[in-house]
Amino acid sequence: MKKICTTVEQSKKLIELGLEIETSDMYWDFQETGYILIADELGYYHNDSEIPAWSLTALLNLLPEELELLSDEDVFVPTLSRYYDDKRKFICCYDNGGCEHWYIEDSPIDAVYNMLV
């Protein structure tokens, strides 16, 4: 099964770090059988048994559009792509011709998540 959003643990960490739950676009609903994922176009959860979740699109929207480091000439933009050494993996980085800060993961969601935390 393909990963389509943050896990319950990742979601809890994002909330702990102060991420606004209104930026989520799905949620995990706890039921007797465990958590089930519910897509919610309204982008918020409704009660305490639910945990917000973020899709890849929602996570990408949270990354700053660019970072300026050291001087105005050093502008880095977020990039997500297949990793060149292993096309089964994804790399998320801030790039200005060479990645300066990056994460390589099996899923694009994990790569972007790690850039945020």
Beta strands, then each sheet from edge to edge (+ up, - down):
strand 1: 26-31
strand 2: 34-39
strand 3: 50-53
strand 4: 67-68
strand 5: 75-83
strand 6: 86-95
strand 7: 99-105
sheet 1: 2+ 1- 3+
sheet 2: 4+ 5- 6+ 7-
end
